[in-house]
Amino acid sequence: MIDIYETEFRKADLNLLVVFAALMRERSVTRAGAALNLSQGATSAALGRLRRLFGDELFTRTRSGVEPTPRAVELARRIEPALGLIHSAMTDRDHFDSATAQRTFTLGMSDDIEAALLPRLLTATARLPGIRLAVRQANRNTVADMIDRGQVDLGLAAAPAHGTDHRSRDLFTSGYTCVFNPRLLPLRTPITLEDYLTHPHLLISYDGRRGIVDDLLEARGLERRVIAATTHFAGAALQLATLPALVTLPTHAATVYADTLGLAAATPPLPMPQYTVSAIWHGTTTDDPAHAWLRRLIDEASHRE
């Protein structure tokens, strides 16, 4: 078996795999080269050798840089964990030292989860100078694909759709809370259903047409008065600084917005479901020490009071 490996390895410069990983991460020949202290010409030459090695284009040019082909995405699932294991073997370490590591972790989540978790994550990493966190907008329907394409290291969503190649872990349970500006809309709490239907609402919805509240009200033969819609929870909450309206949004975000913006928070006057927010990642990264550290960080932030 070793003879087979030696024969195959003689055909390739394993440094090319480091360039491949940088291209997957940076999505740019220029940025990948800068990260590795290589010129753009040297990085382009390495990409050409990678293409010949794997018999695939691997990365196609876009207006903002390069985009991996399906073959590159599949290779990344195997190569990046392997590079981590090789690094551990060479340094005689099988763990990730967050105090000395230089690493950017990219998380995929919607802005309501970001509002609840990112401040806690930043507090936890404040004394780790080499750790950088990046957040990309994602939802339960897009996060698995973003993981597969190497756009995020880990996703967080409510009941994320995923396949057999993914792994997940439940983090916390949430529900729905209504927020409003008590200086502009002096309602008594708990809010009555009459007040809830009388006053205007801001809707958070991906299609701008309806949300879970509208579905629940319709089942009762009722309808609320929606005056505007947005795709971002934070954007709706910020409008309440000058708008006498109601916004119903996830409880984990509502408590943050209420505390930060001086809003009143109340339980909606109709039964609403609870749901679980989960972390999701690709199975090939499960044993990677750096990824395991990231998952522990997320777990601790999710359970911090």
Phi, psi and omega in degrees: 000319180297322179300322178297313179300316182297321179298315181292319183293332179295337181281344189229146169270112185294345174296336178298329180292329176293319176297317178303313181297322179293321178295321177297321183284316188270335182058032181200133177295319181295311182292323178297317178297317180298321180295332182256006183060040176245151175288163178297323178296317180294322179292320177296321178295320178297321178297320177299319178292322176298319180297319178291323181297316185260356178063038182210153178297328177066307181225132177250147183288141173231178181292336183254357181157240177226155180233132182289146173281166176305324178296319179295320179298317179294319178296321182299326179299330182264321188287315186296315175297324179296320177298323177296319179292321178296318179298319180296319180294320182290328181262003181058037179229136175242027179223169181250124181259099184294339182287333183243349184290149171248104189206137172254125176253128180253125182249141176251124180196162174277167190287343175289318177290323176301317180299324183280322190256325187300318177302322179291321179294319180293324176297319182291332182258005184301327181262018178243088191297336182267357182264127177236136178251135176235142181240132173242141180295129180209161174222179187301334183271342184251342192293323181295319178295323178294324175294314181298327181274001179075016182279334177223151177278327185205143179244156176226126183198165175274119180047059183294137175286131181205169182252189184289341180280350184260160174235153181215161178213131178291139183250304181202162179257140179222176179212220183227143180224145179262132177238152178200166179268109184293343178282334180256335182226082187282076180266148172279146176245146002293147182290136176278158178297325179298314178295322181298323181274336183283319187271154184290156181234149164260133183257134170256117185202143179288330179259356177074010186249314183201164179224189183297326179299317181295323178295317181292320179292319180300323179297337178262003183075026183242167180210139176262169181257101180266124182257343179196161179224149177216161179267354185243131180295315181297322180297321178292317181297321181295330180295338183289351176298330183231004186238124177280080184217173179249146174227127177253121186213171182304138185301320183298331176271324182302319181295323178292312181295320180297314180294319185284321187257002180070038180263158174271142179240136182214154177288133178301146183277033174208148182299131179230147186285159169258163182209165183250132174267132184235155169266145180222140179209170179279141185300333182290344180262001186302319184267001178289123183303322180294319180291323177298321176297317179299318180294323176295320178300315179296316179302313182295320179293326182289333184254005178281132179274000000 
